[in-house]
Amino acid sequence: MRPLRKLLNIASENGISLDWFSMQRAESLSLPLPNGEFGVAIDPNKIRSSADESCKMAHEIGHCMTGSFYNRYSSFDLREKQEHRADRWAIEQIIPVEELDLAIAEGLTEIWMLADHFGVTEEFMQKAVCFYTHGNLDVEHYMKY
């Protein structure tokens, strides 16, 4: 199943409202709603491809599914920690490790090949490989070697 369809199903099953509208600065965002549900917004004018849309949606739904929202007024809440939780959830949902291993065993060994196979951006695929290989999302550190 392509990532967008899977993500739409997850959102529907979990009461996550999805909206597409123009925003001043943000490309996408997620937030808890007063009724205990969640909302995700994506700016359609800032989507570069269907893979980009899938990655943005997966990340924002990841915030909702893990409760990883940050409070900018709290000195104890680290934004990076919440962003990583959302990214890890997104990676595990749309690039399960078993499917990644199978794709590599079938000969898809380049990042661009894997990204195309999974319907994600190359940047997202790099994060996934780094996460499964090194246990973190520090792509800049590992891509130097």
Backbone as ProteinMPNN parsed JSONL, in Angstrom:
{"seq_chain_A": "MRPLRKLLNIASENGISLDWFSMQRAESLSLPLPNGEFGVAIDPNKIRSSADESCKMAHEIGHCMTGSFYNRYSSFDLREKQEHRADRWAIEQIIPVEELDLAIAEGLTEIWMLADHFGVTEEFMQKAVCFYTHGNLDVEHYMKY", "coords_chain_A": {"N_chain_A": [[0.843, -1.176, 0.0], [0.632, 2.177, -0.886], [2.236, 4.969, 0.734], [0.619, 7.304, 1.218], [-2.083, 6.488, 1.077], [-2.142, 4.611, 3.178], [-1.568, 6.316, 5.332], [-3.767, 8.055, 5.258], [-5.764, 6.242, 5.99], [-4.893, 5.595, 8.621], [-5.166, 8.095, 9.852], [-7.942, 8.483, 9.611], [-8.948, 6.288, 11.101], [-8.126, 7.015, 13.623], [-9.273, 9.38, 14.352], [-8.091, 11.755, 13.438], [-8.118, 14.85, 12.105], [-7.688, 16.002, 8.824], [-6.468, 18.658, 6.922], [-6.051, 20.786, 4.099], [-4.595, 23.725, 3.344], [-3.587, 27.099, 2.532], [-0.754, 28.474, 4.141], [1.002, 30.974, 5.993], [3.798, 30.67, 6.851], [4.404, 27.994, 7.659], [4.899, 24.689, 6.349], [3.599, 22.406, 7.008], [1.64, 21.264, 9.799], [0.739, 20.104, 13.082], [-1.682, 19.645, 15.666], [-3.08, 19.387, 18.964], [-6.557, 19.187, 19.487], [-9.32, 20.919, 21.101], [-11.343, 19.048, 21.767], [-10.147, 16.67, 22.4], [-9.283, 15.34, 20.207], [-7.184, 15.376, 17.229], [-5.536, 17.55, 14.873], [-4.294, 17.948, 11.572], [-2.574, 19.966, 9.327], [-1.751, 20.802, 6.011], [0.053, 22.666, 3.7], [-0.901, 22.994, 0.49], [0.397, 24.411, -1.501], [3.028, 24.258, -0.92], [3.958, 21.761, -1.314], [6.136, 19.559, -2.829], [6.079, 17.156, -4.192], [4.349, 13.974, -4.529], [5.647, 12.218, -2.864], [6.856, 13.973, -1.061], [4.562, 15.059, 0.127], [3.562, 12.747, 1.392], [5.611, 12.268, 3.266], [5.543, 14.589, 4.853], [2.919, 14.375, 5.844], [3.082, 11.922, 7.223], [4.943, 12.556, 9.225], [3.563, 14.591, 10.652], [1.224, 13.234, 11.47], [2.536, 11.442, 13.033], [3.269, 13.05, 15.216], [0.737, 13.349, 16.35], [-0.028, 10.664, 16.925], [1.88, 9.857, 18.77], [1.716, 11.706, 20.715], [3.563, 13.714, 20.787], [3.984, 16.637, 21.224], [5.207, 19.933, 21.644], [5.829, 22.433, 24.111], [6.325, 25.669, 23.79], [6.685, 27.437, 25.827], [7.742, 26.151, 27.945], [10.673, 25.436, 29.656], [11.581, 22.929, 30.013], [10.834, 21.281, 28.003], [11.93, 19.791, 25.15], [12.179, 20.659, 21.848], [13.462, 19.265, 19.752], [13.484, 16.628, 20.697], [10.755, 15.959, 20.591], [10.299, 16.217, 17.859], [11.941, 14.172, 16.864], [10.652, 11.918, 17.942], [8.256, 11.973, 16.478], [9.284, 11.644, 13.881], [10.471, 9.073, 14.109], [8.192, 7.47, 14.531], [6.889, 7.916, 12.085], [8.728, 6.824, 10.253], [8.755, 4.099, 11.042], [6.161, 3.41, 10.368], [5.823, 3.819, 7.554], [8.052, 2.768, 6.375], [8.676, -0.048, 7.208], [11.039, -2.065, 8.981], [11.365, -4.727, 8.147], [10.367, -4.684, 5.539], [12.142, -2.914, 4.385], [14.546, -4.355, 4.601], [13.918, -6.487, 2.888], [13.605, -5.128, 0.431], [16.229, -4.228, 0.036], [17.539, -6.687, -0.14], [16.491, -7.501, -2.535], [17.939, -6.02, -4.284], [17.738, -3.261, -4.329], [19.694, -0.883, -3.598], [20.583, 1.723, -3.557], [20.012, 4.986, -2.197], [18.185, 6.626, -3.595], [16.814, 4.728, -5.108], [15.55, 3.192, -3.137], [13.986, 5.201, -1.948], [12.248, 5.824, -4.046], [10.977, 3.345, -4.321], [9.593, 3.115, -1.86], [8.04, 5.367, -1.937], [8.79, 7.833, -0.834], [10.69, 10.793, 0.119], [14.166, 11.353, -0.743], [15.624, 12.417, 1.375], [14.045, 11.653, 3.595], [14.292, 8.909, 3.337], [17.024, 8.608, 3.84], [17.036, 9.299, 6.557], [15.57, 7.133, 7.543], [17.223, 4.909, 6.939], [19.449, 5.593, 8.461], [18.281, 5.58, 11.004], [17.517, 2.837, 11.29], [19.995, 1.615, 10.976], [21.85, 2.87, 12.715], [20.407, 3.581, 14.933], [19.574, 6.15, 15.435], [18.651, 9.489, 14.319], [20.559, 11.081, 13.151], [21.495, 12.112, 10.482], [23.314, 13.843, 9.169], [25.766, 13.391, 10.457], [26.377, 10.676, 9.829], [26.284, 10.581, 7.044], [28.615, 11.65, 6.141], [30.555, 9.745, 5.888]], "CA_chain_A": [[0.0, 0.0, 0.0], [1.405, 3.413, -0.957], [2.189, 5.623, 2.04], [-0.467, 8.264, 1.382], [-3.32, 5.757, 1.376], [-1.995, 4.063, 4.528], [-1.653, 7.426, 6.272], [-5.163, 8.501, 5.293], [-6.478, 5.25, 6.795], [-4.501, 5.767, 10.022], [-5.802, 9.329, 10.329], [-9.383, 8.233, 9.725], [-9.198, 5.35, 12.203], [-7.731, 7.595, 14.907], [-9.929, 10.668, 14.558], [-7.196, 12.87, 13.136], [-8.654, 15.654, 11.005], [-6.68, 16.442, 7.856], [-6.883, 19.818, 6.137], [-5.059, 21.353, 3.199], [-4.856, 25.14, 3.081], [-2.41, 27.944, 2.454], [-0.265, 29.019, 5.412], [2.03, 32.009, 5.819], [5.172, 30.19, 6.986], [4.534, 26.549, 7.838], [4.556, 23.773, 5.257], [2.638, 21.492, 7.612], [1.615, 21.365, 11.25], [-0.231, 19.27, 13.786], [-2.009, 20.205, 16.966], [-4.193, 18.78, 19.692], [-7.778, 19.99, 19.447], [-9.967, 20.972, 22.418], [-12.228, 17.903, 22.018], [-9.348, 15.467, 22.622], [-8.82, 14.815, 18.928], [-6.013, 16.054, 16.693], [-5.66, 18.088, 13.535], [-3.087, 18.088, 10.753], [-2.758, 20.865, 8.19], [-0.665, 20.787, 5.029], [-0.094, 23.72, 2.702], [-0.732, 22.35, -0.824], [1.294, 25.215, -2.333], [4.409, 24.0, -0.51], [4.23, 20.338, -1.547], [6.97, 19.432, -4.023], [5.788, 15.893, -4.877], [3.521, 13.09, -3.7], [6.534, 11.688, -1.825], [6.984, 15.045, -0.074], [3.292, 15.104, 0.853], [3.516, 11.574, 2.27], [6.561, 12.454, 4.377], [4.997, 15.627, 5.735], [1.747, 13.835, 6.52], [3.533, 10.895, 8.174], [5.569, 13.239, 10.355], [2.541, 15.283, 11.444], [0.415, 12.201, 12.119], [3.416, 10.921, 14.078], [3.082, 13.898, 16.404], [-0.574, 13.024, 16.935], [-0.07, 9.29, 17.423], [2.796, 9.688, 19.9], [1.519, 12.791, 21.676], [4.835, 14.439, 20.863], [3.834, 18.071, 20.998], [6.068, 20.655, 22.564], [5.328, 23.669, 24.671], [7.414, 26.639, 23.651], [6.823, 28.21, 27.062], [8.362, 25.306, 28.964], [12.111, 25.255, 29.466], [11.874, 21.508, 30.18], [10.368, 20.57, 26.825], [12.877, 19.938, 24.05], [11.536, 20.533, 20.545], [14.136, 18.223, 18.976], [13.024, 15.33, 21.195], [9.402, 15.727, 20.061], [10.435, 16.037, 16.408], [12.505, 12.836, 16.641], [9.599, 10.929, 18.216], [7.345, 11.988, 15.33], [10.006, 11.041, 12.752], [10.612, 7.623, 14.323], [6.882, 6.854, 14.276], [6.648, 7.992, 10.641], [9.61, 5.85, 9.597], [8.296, 2.738, 11.342], [4.881, 3.165, 9.698], [5.844, 3.745, 6.09], [9.209, 1.975, 5.935], [8.966, -1.062, 8.226], [12.388, -2.615, 8.814], [11.307, -5.982, 7.377], [10.188, -4.336, 4.13], [13.401, -2.313, 3.96], [15.488, -5.46, 4.411], [13.504, -7.214, 1.685], [13.927, -4.293, -0.732], [17.691, -4.257, -0.138], [17.875, -8.041, -0.607], [16.074, -7.579, -3.938], [18.874, -5.262, -5.1], [17.554, -1.809, -4.238], [20.734, -0.523, -2.634], [20.833, 3.162, -3.577], [18.993, 5.753, -1.469], [17.136, 7.071, -4.515], [16.02, 3.55, -5.477], [14.709, 2.874, -1.982], [13.009, 6.282, -1.806], [11.244, 5.623, -5.091], [10.248, 2.119, -3.985], [8.703, 3.348, -0.72], [7.221, 6.559, -2.168], [9.199, 8.889, 0.094], [11.789, 11.615, -0.378], [15.495, 10.813, -0.449], [15.981, 12.865, 2.729], [13.336, 10.792, 4.536], [14.894, 7.574, 3.232], [18.292, 8.685, 4.556], [16.715, 9.226, 7.984], [15.144, 5.764, 7.846], [18.409, 4.045, 6.925], [20.246, 5.98, 9.628], [17.559, 5.103, 12.185], [17.613, 1.383, 11.401], [21.394, 1.193, 11.026], [22.584, 3.439, 13.851], [19.515, 3.8, 16.07], [19.243, 7.555, 15.625], [18.296, 10.203, 13.095], [21.632, 12.037, 12.89], [21.899, 11.848, 9.103], [24.486, 14.629, 8.804], [26.959, 12.737, 10.986], [26.686, 9.408, 9.161], [26.4, 10.722, 5.595], [29.97, 12.108, 5.838], [31.438, 8.599, 5.703]], "C_chain_A": [[0.892, 1.245, 0.0], [1.225, 4.186, 0.346], [0.998, 6.551, 2.234], [-1.774, 7.568, 1.755], [-3.28, 5.193, 2.799], [-2.18, 5.163, 5.569], [-3.072, 7.978, 6.379], [-6.009, 7.544, 6.121], [-6.168, 5.41, 8.284], [-5.185, 6.999, 10.606], [-7.287, 9.112, 10.555], [-9.711, 7.345, 10.924], [-8.928, 5.954, 13.576], [-8.291, 8.994, 15.145], [-9.025, 11.866, 14.354], [-7.748, 13.593, 11.916], [-7.513, 16.133, 10.122], [-7.246, 17.599, 7.042], [-5.721, 20.288, 5.279], [-5.462, 22.798, 2.961], [-3.549, 25.924, 3.125], [-2.056, 28.501, 3.835], [0.853, 30.017, 5.119], [3.434, 31.419, 5.796], [5.296, 28.666, 6.985], [4.185, 25.79, 6.559], [3.506, 22.781, 5.728], [2.696, 21.686, 9.117], [0.583, 20.401, 11.811], [-0.494, 19.892, 15.14], [-3.123, 19.416, 17.629], [-5.383, 19.737, 19.647], [-8.482, 19.939, 20.805], [-10.825, 19.75, 22.76], [-11.474, 16.594, 22.247], [-8.884, 14.795, 21.342], [-7.621, 15.633, 18.461], [-6.302, 16.569, 15.297], [-4.304, 18.184, 12.87], [-3.447, 19.001, 9.588], [-1.521, 20.809, 7.312], [-0.953, 21.882, 4.011], [0.151, 23.104, 1.321], [0.206, 23.115, -1.751], [2.761, 24.959, -2.019], [4.782, 22.519, -0.621], [4.984, 20.213, -2.872], [6.682, 18.164, -4.835], [4.858, 15.072, -3.992], [4.363, 12.469, -2.581], [6.706, 12.712, -0.706], [5.712, 15.145, 0.77], [3.183, 13.935, 1.836], [4.416, 11.75, 3.482], [6.061, 13.49, 5.364], [3.817, 15.076, 6.528], [2.152, 12.791, 7.562], [4.129, 11.538, 9.416], [4.511, 13.89, 11.252], [1.604, 14.298, 12.145], [1.225, 11.552, 13.233], [3.338, 11.744, 15.355], [1.793, 13.524, 17.127], [-0.57, 11.649, 17.595], [0.825, 9.073, 18.64], [2.598, 10.746, 20.979], [2.75, 13.671, 21.812], [4.673, 15.885, 20.396], [4.716, 18.788, 22.006], [5.431, 21.976, 22.956], [6.462, 24.687, 24.634], [7.626, 27.479, 24.895], [7.483, 27.406, 28.182], [9.846, 25.137, 28.673], [12.511, 23.787, 29.587], [11.5, 20.676, 28.958], [11.329, 20.832, 25.666], [12.181, 19.667, 22.718], [12.138, 19.379, 19.746], [13.673, 16.829, 19.395], [11.648, 14.995, 20.621], [9.442, 15.493, 18.543], [10.973, 14.64, 16.089], [11.466, 11.752, 16.907], [8.636, 10.834, 17.034], [8.007, 11.337, 14.113], [10.137, 9.528, 12.908], [9.291, 6.909, 14.044], [6.633, 6.802, 12.768], [7.471, 6.948, 9.894], [9.083, 4.435, 9.81], [6.988, 2.401, 10.638], [5.027, 2.971, 8.198], [7.07, 3.044, 5.51], [9.519, 0.95, 7.033], [10.298, -1.752, 7.926], [12.381, -3.9, 7.988], [11.18, -5.694, 5.883], [11.449, -3.683, 3.565], [14.44, -3.402, 3.692], [15.176, -6.232, 3.134], [13.864, -6.428, 0.423], [15.425, -4.303, -1.012], [18.131, -5.618, -0.669], [17.504, -8.23, -2.069], [16.931, -6.713, -4.855], [18.689, -3.756, -5.087], [18.514, -1.276, -3.18], [21.072, 0.962, -2.616], [19.681, 3.879, -2.867], [17.859, 6.168, -2.403], [16.239, 5.918, -4.951], [15.038, 3.196, -4.357], [13.622, 3.926, -1.789], [11.882, 6.117, -2.823], [10.368, 4.411, -4.777], [9.219, 2.354, -2.882], [7.826, 4.59, -0.88], [7.51, 7.683, -1.197], [10.314, 9.715, -0.537], [13.124, 10.957, -0.038], [15.931, 11.206, 0.962], [15.322, 11.972, 3.785], [13.938, 9.387, 4.525], [16.236, 7.548, 3.944], [18.063, 8.602, 6.064], [16.351, 7.802, 8.379], [16.339, 4.82, 7.913], [19.28, 4.332, 8.142], [19.593, 5.452, 10.91], [17.721, 3.589, 12.363], [19.052, 0.879, 11.522], [22.092, 1.62, 12.313], [21.718, 3.714, 15.081], [19.211, 5.257, 16.354], [18.969, 8.206, 14.274], [19.348, 11.22, 12.676], [22.244, 11.791, 11.515], [23.185, 12.58, 8.748], [25.771, 13.947, 9.266], [27.342, 11.509, 10.159], [26.851, 9.542, 7.649], [27.794, 11.235, 5.187], [30.873, 10.95, 5.44], [31.061, 7.762, 4.513]], "O_chain_A": [[1.812, 1.344, 0.812], [0.185, 4.076, 0.994], [0.419, 6.579, 3.32], [-2.485, 8.018, 2.653], [-4.262, 5.284, 3.536], [-2.867, 4.966, 6.571], [-3.525, 8.327, 7.47], [-6.88, 7.981, 6.874], [-7.075, 5.366, 9.115], [-5.718, 6.956, 11.715], [-7.827, 9.517, 11.584], [-10.647, 7.627, 11.672], [-9.44, 5.464, 14.582], [-7.834, 9.707, 16.038], [-9.178, 12.884, 15.029], [-7.834, 13.022, 10.829], [-6.494, 16.614, 10.618], [-8.366, 17.526, 6.537], [-4.559, 20.199, 5.676], [-6.543, 23.068, 2.438], [-2.547, 25.471, 3.679], [-2.924, 28.937, 4.591], [1.555, 29.904, 4.114], [4.183, 31.632, 4.842], [6.208, 28.12, 6.365], [3.304, 26.188, 5.798], [2.637, 22.364, 4.962], [3.676, 22.206, 9.649], [-0.321, 19.947, 11.109], [0.361, 20.581, 15.696], [-3.991, 18.852, 16.963], [-5.219, 20.952, 19.757], [-8.259, 19.007, 21.578], [-11.014, 19.45, 23.939], [-12.085, 15.526, 22.285], [-8.173, 13.792, 21.387], [-7.106, 16.474, 19.196], [-7.205, 16.08, 14.619], [-3.295, 18.464, 13.516], [-4.484, 18.834, 8.947], [-0.392, 20.773, 7.803], [-2.076, 22.004, 3.521], [1.281, 22.729, 1.006], [0.754, 22.535, -2.689], [3.641, 25.391, -2.763], [5.8, 22.086, -0.082], [4.526, 20.701, -3.905], [7.0, 18.1, -6.023], [4.609, 15.431, -2.841], [3.86, 12.222, -1.485], [6.701, 12.351, 0.471], [5.783, 15.297, 1.989], [2.761, 14.118, 2.978], [4.027, 11.417, 4.601], [6.147, 13.293, 6.576], [3.724, 15.282, 7.738], [1.613, 12.784, 8.669], [3.849, 11.11, 10.536], [4.563, 13.752, 12.475], [1.233, 14.515, 13.298], [0.671, 11.156, 14.259], [3.34, 11.19, 16.455], [1.762, 13.4, 18.351], [-1.063, 11.498, 18.713], [0.552, 8.194, 19.457], [3.233, 10.693, 22.032], [2.951, 14.304, 22.849], [5.155, 16.285, 19.336], [4.94, 18.285, 23.107], [4.613, 22.544, 22.232], [7.441, 24.565, 25.37], [8.642, 28.165, 25.011], [7.75, 27.945, 29.256], [10.229, 24.742, 27.572], [13.653, 23.432, 29.297], [11.821, 19.489, 28.893], [11.512, 21.979, 25.256], [11.659, 18.575, 22.492], [11.407, 18.602, 19.131], [13.492, 15.952, 18.551], [11.41, 13.859, 20.209], [8.699, 14.664, 18.018], [10.509, 13.998, 15.147], [11.404, 10.767, 16.172], [8.246, 9.736, 16.636], [7.368, 10.567, 13.395], [9.937, 8.784, 11.948], [9.273, 5.864, 13.394], [6.217, 5.773, 12.237], [6.96, 6.269, 9.004], [8.977, 3.661, 8.858], [6.728, 1.235, 10.341], [4.425, 2.062, 7.627], [7.126, 2.759, 4.314], [10.533, 1.078, 7.719], [10.638, -1.992, 6.768], [13.304, -4.134, 7.207], [11.799, -6.366, 5.058], [11.782, -3.881, 2.396], [15.13, -3.371, 2.673], [16.085, -6.588, 2.385], [14.371, -7.0, -0.542], [15.842, -4.379, -2.168], [18.992, -5.698, -1.545], [18.127, -9.027, -2.77], [16.693, -6.664, -6.062], [19.42, -3.042, -5.774], [18.175, -1.227, -1.998], [21.791, 1.41, -1.724], [18.531, 3.443, -2.926], [16.69, 6.068, -2.033], [15.037, 6.104, -5.143], [13.859, 2.936, -4.6], [12.473, 3.591, -1.502], [10.705, 6.257, -2.488], [9.151, 4.459, -4.953], [8.099, 1.849, -2.959], [6.958, 4.841, -0.044], [6.603, 8.404, -0.78], [10.821, 9.372, -1.606], [13.197, 10.107, 0.85], [16.545, 10.402, 1.665], [15.967, 11.581, 4.757], [14.076, 8.754, 5.572], [16.559, 6.554, 4.594], [18.804, 7.918, 6.77], [16.773, 7.319, 9.429], [16.45, 4.021, 8.844], [19.788, 3.409, 8.778], [20.278, 4.939, 11.794], [18.026, 3.119, 13.459], [19.292, -0.174, 12.111], [22.825, 0.844, 12.925], [22.238, 4.041, 16.148], [18.65, 5.577, 17.402], [19.045, 7.56, 13.228], [19.043, 12.137, 11.913], [23.375, 11.317, 11.404], [24.059, 12.009, 8.096], [26.761, 13.931, 8.533], [28.513, 11.329, 9.826], [27.497, 8.697, 7.029], [28.114, 11.249, 3.998], [31.857, 11.152, 4.728], [31.716, 6.759, 4.23]]}, "name": "protein", "num_of_chains": 1, "seq": "MRPLRKLLNIASENGISLDWFSMQRAESLSLPLPNGEFGVAIDPNKIRSSADESCKMAHEIGHCMTGSFYNRYSSFDLREKQEHRADRWAIEQIIPVEELDLAIAEGLTEIWMLADHFGVTEEFMQKAVCFYTHGNLDVEHYMKY"}
